[in-house]
Amino acid sequence: MRLFFQRKARLNAAQQQRLARLPAPHSKQALNQRLVVVDVEATGLNTRRDHILAIGAVALEQGAVMLNQRFYCVLNREHEVNDTVLIHRLGPETLAQGVSVEEGLLAFLEFVGASPLFAFHARYDAQLLTRECKQHLKYKLQHPVVDVAQMAPLLMAETPQQNTLETWLARLGLSVSERHNALADAYATAKMLALLLNKAQRQHISTLMQLQSALKRQAQEQLPAMF
Amino acid sequence: MSTTDRPIARTAIEDNLQSITQFLRQYPPFMHMDRVHLAYLIEHCVLRFYAKDEPIIQPQDGPVEHFYIVKQGRIVGRRGAEDAAPTFEITQGECFPISALLAERPTRTAHIAATDTFCLALNKKAFTYLLGHRPAFQDYCLLRISGLLDEAMQHIRQQAAANVGTQHTLDTTLGELLLREPVTANPHMPLYQGVRLMDEQQVGSLPVINEAGFPIGIFTLRDLRAVIASPKADLNQPLAQVMTPAPHYLTPKHTAFDATLAMAEHHIAHICVVENKRLVGMVSERDLFALQRMDLVHLARALRNAPTVAALVQLREEVEQLMQRMFTQGASPEQLTHLITLLNDHTSTRVIELKVAEHPAPLPEFTWLVFGSEARQEQTLYTDQDNGILFHAETQTEAEAIRRQLLPLAKAINEALHECGFTWCPGRIMASNPELCLSFSEWQQRFAGLVRETSPQNLLLSTIFFDFRGLWGSTEAVEQLRHQVLAQSKENPAFQRALAQSALQHRPPLGGLFRDFTLSKKGEHKNTLNLKTEGLTPFVDGMRVLALSHGVAAVNTLERLRELKSRGVIDALDADAYAEAYHFIQLLRMQGHQEQRHAGKPFSNRIAPHSLNHLDRRILRESLRQAQRLQNSLSFRYKL
């Protein structure tokens, strides 16, 4: 039973050192400090079983998308080609050129540093990343992860019927023509985040904690409607 | 190998860069930059979001720190809170604030997001690097505000050049043309010595200078002919007695074009070049020949000496061809309209001379007046006649008698002008119309009436008549009339206001949801706009109102504008923007005429903006916006 079998992390000495040097995440920072937007592509939607194939990330500073702070890696994994290949377009050949899972995750964590994470429908990305980091690096991902998909209805007057990245981008007049991969999606989400941070500031939300509590309030207010 | 250096990762990052690169590639100056430098630019950019009404840079922010490129959205410039219409508009692909960044100063105009807007912001260090290393980028930035306009002009000229052949430059300065030290004489030099000097030095003209080196006269081969032809030719007499005094001169900063114009205008073949009140050289017809500019002078001369109206008609074809060439060679619209008017003046003058000479009986003295675009010296090849006659009469009876004498002549002149291609004026603004063949006092009454009673009909006539000048005959009375009109309109706010109101009739075709062109919706003019009435007329009318209100005697629109600027009536920045906008619209109009001529189609002032390239379309929109701004300022000024 693979699920119960904890493999030993296969890190070499240099990687062990790098892992040890990773900074502790910030959780009480202002929103105009460095933030990282992430998007992952995986073999499927099951966050307990599926595997990450690629990670894309873009940083924001002072509310601006930093075009020189981009991260992208494809992980070298063998998996059965299934229907999801039509979405992520990562075929066996591409994956074979990727870096090892350990190296990819480690490099990603180095890129993230102490910055909080943002993602669209962040639960998916967060759960996959947490599980894979734990499994392959023995690393506990403790970075705050904020869902941009929840920020949007909080800060925007009208919400489109479908809360997807595509509909939001279209609504906000942001181009969606870019090729679909983890980096392009992270970049698109980052553009949207830049817009949302601007709106947040106007609503006097300027720190990560203020944002998180506003999101929590929103979730609670919506509860009755869901039942 | 770090993670992001893997080929697969690099591809994804390049894809990501690619979308921004492709975006930038659509716009100048980025379209002229290579991949490496574009990548450098993008690497040093951040993408910022600005909500509607949010300021991006403001005067109080201190020296500008970034170079911005609008990625998506729209930005407006406002100089003050009371400024109703934005000073400018910056849309997708455009950059700002170039001049403030170059001058390391704060912006003078607040740049404000007009809609939700994304901008790429390049830091100053990277901007400076690109400026130092990328010629295309540097050129673009150093041309500053005019950058776009120049680019468009360059493009248009290249297009025109493709039709004709090589490009020459009329912008060559006289300083560049001067090759040798001038051969000079002092006023006391005996004539025979002067002639010997000219022969030895192989020059066609001998400037005569005073002790300070300033040219007080010129002696040419033409003068020599006159001396020899006289029976009392004395070869010992000093040059001072035979030279042509007070010769025409220009400075080294003047261009070949200016020299050509002066030669055509004054019928001279040599021009002194003077710097700091010292003669520094001579430019002759032959020097300009090398630049193939002389056809203009010859044509002017041929027109002035044409033996018959039929000969004039033939020469008109050459006028068109010459204009086509000069357009190609890069003459500005202002230069061209000036030139066309100059050649038209020569044609009309010759027509009048020929018709006067043909007239069987002796004629009373008269002045031939021109109105409208001819008076403003803004004619294009596509033009009709607007003229009148002014004469002197002591009494009403005498006036009637003189009118009877002059009307048949006026009719003959109007007919001959029509033959020469100046079509009948549809409004009958022609000298053969008895209402436009008037004595001085009749013109005085007529003009006073136009200022006093502002009926719609009168206002329309004011817009034609109050751009006037004397073309042939004494101009003394003409200037008296002008003096009167300026004095009366300056004292009559009601007239000014009514004229301003009528200047708002021709609205620039902009508006609608997308702030784009509003075009004719149907009929043969579908999807077009009229560059003359919708683009130029707002400027022409606006400048007329302001000139008449402030006693500005100039008639040419750009001269009026310059004068109003120097008197502080129009803000200097606005004035420059208006002049550029006016230039560009005129340029597009003339380009259209050239193309129609090529295609053998009738002349038209209409243009389909969607047939223009992206850049021209944008500048046309911006130019029309300047017209809108001018009208808004008139409304404000005259409280309309």
Contacts between the chains, C-beta under 8 A, distances in Angstrom:
chain1	res1	chain2	res2	distance
A	54	B	12	8.0
A	56	B	12	7.1
A	61	B	46	7.4
A	63	B	48	7.0
A	63	B	49	7.3
A	64	B	46	3.8
A	64	B	47	6.2
A	64	B	48	4.5
A	64	B	121	6.9
A	65	B	46	6.1
A	65	B	47	3.9
A	65	B	48	7.7
A	66	B	46	5.5
A	67	B	20	7.3
A	67	B	42	5.5
A	67	B	43	6.5
A	67	B	44	8.0
A	67	B	45	5.1
A	67	B	46	6.3
A	67	B	47	6.4
A	67	B	120	7.8
A	68	B	43	4.6
A	68	B	44	6.8
A	70	B	4	7.7
A	70	B	13	5.7
A	70	B	16	6.6
A	71	B	3	7.6
A	71	B	4	6.3
A	72	B	4	6.3
A	72	B	9	4.7
A	72	B	12	4.5
A	72	B	13	5.6
A	72	B	16	7.9
A	73	B	3	4.6
A	73	B	4	7.0
A	73	B	6	7.0
A	73	B	9	5.4
A	74	B	6	7.4
A	74	B	8	4.8
A	74	B	9	6.7
A	74	B	12	7.9
A	94	B	8	6.1
A	97	B	6	6.9
A	97	B	7	6.5
A	97	B	8	4.8
A	98	B	6	7.2
A	98	B	8	6.2
A	99	B	3	5.6
A	99	B	6	6.1
A	103	B	3	6.5
A	104	B	3	6.2
A	107	B	2	6.9
A	107	B	3	3.7
A	107	B	4	7.6
A	108	B	3	7.8
A	172	B	116	7.5
A	173	B	72	6.8
A	173	B	116	7.3
A	174	B	72	7.4
A	174	B	118	8.0
A	175	B	19	7.6
A	175	B	72	7.5
A	177	B	19	7.2
A	178	B	15	7.5
A	178	B	16	7.2
A	178	B	19	4.9
A	179	B	15	5.3
A	179	B	19	8.0
A	181	B	12	5.4
A	181	B	15	7.1
A	182	B	12	7.6
A	183	B	12	4.8
A	183	B	13	6.5
A	183	B	15	7.5
A	183	B	16	5.2
A	184	B	12	7.8
A	184	B	15	6.9
A	184	B	16	6.0
A	184	B	19	7.8
A	187	B	16	5.8
A	190	B	47	7.9
A	191	B	47	6.6
A	191	B	49	7.5
A	191	B	118	6.9
A	194	B	47	6.5
A	194	B	48	6.8
A	194	B	49	4.2
A	194	B	118	7.6
A	195	B	49	4.6
A	195	B	51	7.9
A	195	B	116	6.9
A	197	B	49	7.7
A	198	B	49	5.0
A	198	B	50	7.2
A	198	B	51	5.3
A	198	B	54	7.6
A	199	B	51	7.0
A	202	B	51	7.2
